[in-house]
Amino acid sequence: MASRKKLIAGNWKMNKTSADAVALVQELVGAIGRQVDVDVVVCPPFTALEGVGKVLEGSSVKLGAQNMHFEANGAYTGEISAPMLRALFATHVILGHSERRAYFGETDALVNKKLLAALKNQLRPILCVGETLAEREAGTTLKVVQTQLEAGLDGVSKELASSIIVAYEPVWAIGTGKVATTEQAQEVHGFIRGLLTKLFGEALAMRVRILYGGSMKPANAPELLAQKDIDGGLIGGASLEARSFVDLVNAAAAK
Ligand code: 13P
């Protein structure tokens, strides 16, 4: 089995002022700033990127954004571009989160444009895919995930494919406390690995990290992280507090 380093990413969503964000990340750096067994990324809101980035300097924790525009600059009021993120030393960007899709009308085509722009600017995209409860109940989970993944990765070259990170986030598990069972999660993760194999070949597909997201907590993480195709977590609620996030990183390090 290919050994993929586990990755724990915190998606802080629309939480924390820049001062609160700096305070949290100072605690994190104190506890896990030298963690090398697990890759750790924090994704604060745009307004806190610079402050958080300064605290992260010299640590092993990486900086990510939660969204970006696909153009480098121009008349796009309220938007932020990949070069702007790079200038703040961000290395990762979450794209296609279900909240962006549901509340801001992001389509697969738009997510794809953003993903290609991220890769062009040496940002590692964390591409989010996942079904709603209605889709799961209708038995269309795998079809939905396949469409989102294939459309999101359209036009990605093999050379750049290894920079991609995929996050499977069942919408019904996000912020609900309702976590997918290990069987449900592993089934979709294995399916995603199969799709990546078809797109990019086995060697590459075995190197891509596939994260699980949706009510991941220190209590349920060890079992999820033990699944063969679950390579880490994209954490919402439990990333907003140092203790639970550190526990998640430690759970990943123990695998
Ligand atoms: P929760 O961990 O709060 O369920 O959020 C998951 C998520 O959406 C991460 O992107």
Residues whose N, C-alpha, C, O or C-beta is under 5 A from the ligand:
A	BS01	13P	N11 A173 I174 G175 T176 G213 G214 S215 M216 L234 I235 G236 G237 A238
